[in-house]
Amino acid sequence: MPCPACGMTTSWAHLLRGHVLDAFRVNAGGTLLAMIAIGYLPFGCYFAFTGKGTRRESFSLILGASLLLAICIATAQWLIRL
């Protein structure tokens, strides 16, 4: 029985090569997680280099909601494949 994360590494690899549709076919949740990670990278670098953090609750709320959405999609895709 495959796990919910099956295909996650492959989806990241497809996305980084620019094959977005293939990435979504393999694991849509993994593709969204990769997009979130890529989008968060500049912010994470800024916070790390400056020692500052975000004081806006909206930033954390958007990040948390997008991560929850990606996890829900990965789980739904896994359940459909069972």
Secondary structure, 3 states (H helix, E strand, C coil): CCCCCCCHHHHHHHHHCCCHHHHHHHCHHHHHHHHHHHHHHHHHHHHHHHCCCCCCHHHHHHHHHHHHHHHHHHHHHHHHHC
